[in-house]
C-alpha cells in the first residue's frame, strides 16, 4: 500500500528551522505541525522563541499553544494528536511539514513508536517529586543510563516519568518504546550549522528575548502559576526566576540562558546524529532540491 508523504524539518534550537519550514511550506503548498515540547504551552511565547503570527506568512501551524502551563501533556498525547493532524493535512492534498527540535516527539511519529501506557502511580510520583533534578538523574543513571541520552534531563517531569516507568514495570524505560511499521513515507531534513554560527545565533536570540520583555512574561506567569511546574523549568524561565528571587543578577541570568541553550543544542545534535536517515543541509535551495525529488517519487 502506498504511504502518504511527510516532510520533517529538524535541527538544534536557534538554527532557523521555523523560517526555513515556512519558506518551504509556502513553496510546496504545505502546512506545519510543530514538534516542540515547549511551544505547546499557552502564554509562554518569548522564552520558548515561539513563531510570531506575522512570521507564519498565513501558513497554518498546529500543535502550538495547545495546553496551559499547569496541564500535563504526554508523549503519547503528542503522538496521537500530531498523527491525526498530519493525516488530515494529507486528506486535503497538502504537504504536512513536521518541524521542531524535540527528538522524542519527532521519533514518535517517524518510527510510529509504541509508547508504554503505564498509568501514573500518585504515591510514587509524590515521593519522586521531592527529589532534586540531580537526585533524579543519579537514580535514573543506576536503573537506566541509556534513558539519560534520550530524554531532556532539564525537564524534571520527564525524569520523574522515566523513573516511574522503570520502577513500576521493573524494566528500563529506554527499552520500552518499540518501533512499529512506519505509517508515512518520510523525508527527514536536518538543518546543519557550524557551532560558532549556532553560538552567535543563540547569543543574539537571548538578547532579543530580553528586549522583548522576557522578564515581564515571567512575572505574569508567576502571578498565575507555580514556579515548580515542569513548564516553568524550561530555559529562559528557570534563569529569570532565579533573578526575580534575587539569587543571581541580570547579567548572570542572561549568561546562564546562553550557556543552557548551547548545552541543549549540543544534546539535540548528538540525538539527531544517531539517525542516519536524516539528510543534512545548509540552506533553502538544498532543502528545496531534496523535497522536489521526494515529491516526484511515485508520481506517474
ChimeraX attribute file (.defattr): number of C-alpha atoms within 10 A of each C-alpha:
attribute: neighborCount
match mode: 1-to-1
recipient: residues
	/A:1	3
	/A:2	8
	/A:3	10
	/A:4	16
	/A:5	19
	/A:6	24
	/A:7	24
	/A:8	23
	/A:9	28
	/A:10	29
	/A:11	25
	/A:12	27
	/A:13	23
	/A:14	22
	/A:15	22
	/A:16	17
	/A:17	20
	/A:18	20
	/A:19	14
	/A:20	18
	/A:21	26
	/A:22	23
	/A:23	16
	/A:24	21
	/A:25	22
	/A:26	15
	/A:27	10
	/A:28	17
	/A:29	12
	/A:30	23
	/A:31	24
	/A:32	28
	/A:33	22
	/A:34	22
	/A:35	29
	/A:36	23
	/A:37	23
	/A:38	21
	/A:39	24
	/A:40	24
	/A:41	22
	/A:42	14
	/A:43	17
	/A:44	23
	/A:45	18
	/A:46	24
	/A:47	26
	/A:48	20
	/A:49	17
	/A:50	17
	/A:51	15
	/A:52	10
	/A:53	10
	/A:54	8
	/A:55	11
	/A:56	18
	/A:57	12
	/A:58	11
	/A:59	18
	/A:60	12
	/A:61	18
	/A:62	18
	/A:63	19
	/A:64	18
	/A:65	16
	/A:66	13
	/A:67	15
	/A:68	15
	/A:69	22
	/A:70	16
	/A:71	12
	/A:72	12
	/A:73	15
	/A:74	13
	/A:75	14
	/A:76	16
	/A:77	11
	/A:78	20
	/A:79	21
	/A:80	12
	/A:81	12
	/A:82	22
	/A:83	18
	/A:84	11
	/A:85	17
	/A:86	24
	/A:87	19
	/A:88	13
	/A:89	19
	/A:90	16
	/A:91	11
	/A:92	8
	/A:93	12
	/A:94	17
	/A:95	22
	/A:96	24
	/A:97	27
	/A:98	26
	/A:99	25
	/A:100	24
	/A:101	25
	/A:102	22
	/A:103	22
	/A:104	19
	/A:105	22
	/A:106	24
	/A:107	16
	/A:108	23
	/A:109	24
	/A:110	23
	/A:111	17
	/A:112	19
	/A:113	20
	/A:114	14
	/A:115	14
	/A:116	15
	/A:117	9
	/A:118	12
	/A:119	9
	/A:120	12
	/A:121	12
	/A:122	10
	/A:123	8
	/A:124	14
	/A:125	15
	/A:126	11
	/A:127	10
	/A:128	20
	/A:129	15
	/A:130	10
	/A:131	14
	/A:132	11
	/A:133	18
	/A:134	12
	/A:135	12
	/A:136	19
	/A:137	21
	/A:138	13
	/A:139	15
	/A:140	23
	/A:141	14
	/A:142	8
	/A:143	17
	/A:144	19
	/A:145	16
	/A:146	14
	/A:147	21
	/A:148	17
	/A:149	14
	/A:150	16
	/A:151	18
	/A:152	19
	/A:153	18
	/A:154	18
	/A:155	17
	/A:156	24
	/A:157	21
	/A:158	16
	/A:159	22
	/A:160	22
	/A:161	18
	/A:162	21
	/A:163	24
	/A:164	22
	/A:165	21
	/A:166	21
	/A:167	15
	/A:168	13
	/A:169	12
	/A:170	10
	/A:171	13
	/A:172	19
	/A:173	24
	/A:174	18
	/A:175	12
	/A:176	16
	/A:177	15
	/A:178	14
	/A:179	15
	/A:180	12
	/A:181	10
	/A:182	13
	/A:183	17
	/A:184	19
	/A:185	13
	/A:186	19
	/A:187	20
	/A:188	22
	/A:189	22
	/A:190	24
	/A:191	20
	/A:192	19
	/A:193	18
	/A:194	9
	/A:195	12
	/A:196	9
	/A:197	11
	/A:198	19
	/A:199	19
	/A:200	13
	/A:201	16
	/A:202	21
	/A:203	20
	/A:204	13
	/A:205	16
	/A:206	23
	/A:207	15
	/A:208	14
	/A:209	19
	/A:210	16
	/A:211	11
	/A:212	13
	/A:213	13
	/A:214	20
	/A:215	21
	/A:216	13
	/A:217	17
	/A:218	23
	/A:219	15
	/A:220	12
	/A:221	17
	/A:222	13
	/A:223	9
	/A:224	10
	/A:225	16
	/A:226	13
	/A:227	16
	/A:228	12
	/A:229	16
	/A:230	17
	/A:231	26
	/A:232	24
	/A:233	17
	/A:234	20
	/A:235	21
	/A:236	26
	/A:237	24
	/A:238	19
	/A:239	24
	/A:240	27
	/A:241	20
	/A:242	15
	/A:243	18
	/A:244	15
	/A:245	10
	/A:246	10
	/A:247	13
	/A:248	15
	/A:249	14
	/A:250	17
	/A:251	10
	/A:252	15
	/A:253	21
	/A:254	19
	/A:255	14
	/A:256	18
	/A:257	24
	/A:258	22
	/A:259	16
	/A:260	16
	/A:261	22
	/A:262	20
	/A:263	11
	/A:264	18
	/A:265	22
	/A:266	14
	/A:267	19
	/A:268	21
	/A:269	18
	/A:270	14
	/A:271	19
	/A:272	19
	/A:273	13
	/A:274	9
	/A:275	11
	/A:276	9
	/A:277	13
	/A:278	18
	/A:279	16
	/A:280	19
	/A:281	15
	/A:282	12
	/A:283	13
	/A:284	14
	/A:285	11
	/A:286	13
	/A:287	20
	/A:288	16
	/A:289	10
	/A:290	15
	/A:291	18
	/A:292	11
	/A:293	9
	/A:294	17
	/A:295	15
	/A:296	9
	/A:297	9
	/A:298	7
	/A:299	6
	/A:300	4
